[in-house]
Amino acid sequence: MAHELGPDVVVLDVMMPEMDGWEVLQRLRANASNRDLPIIVCSVFDDPELARSLEASLVLPKPIGRDDILTALRQFDVV
């Protein structure tokens, strides 16, 4: 889906049905067309070391607010 839609950034939760966010992150990074895609992991699981090892661009521990998301998106020149 990311390849088809070409998003400017992906905000990814870890807890998802069927496939967890860690697997999604690995699959996104395995595709060469997503190498430079900013991926923000936003989860109640605060494991920045794991997220960095899987090449997340940024980690935002929940709970987060509107300003947290906007600040993160500004880092990647999305807003």
C-alpha angles and dihedrals in degrees: 000000000000090000092051097044099037098212122198090225139358122221106200131191118204097217107070133140120261097000124033123228094252090062092046089051091050092048092049092050092046089064111081092214089064098049093107097034110119109236118191115196109211113182148135086238102086101203106137093164092060092044092051092046088056089049101253111169095219140357123218114184115215138276094062133167137215093267091053091055093044092050090050093048091049089056087063095040092244096129 
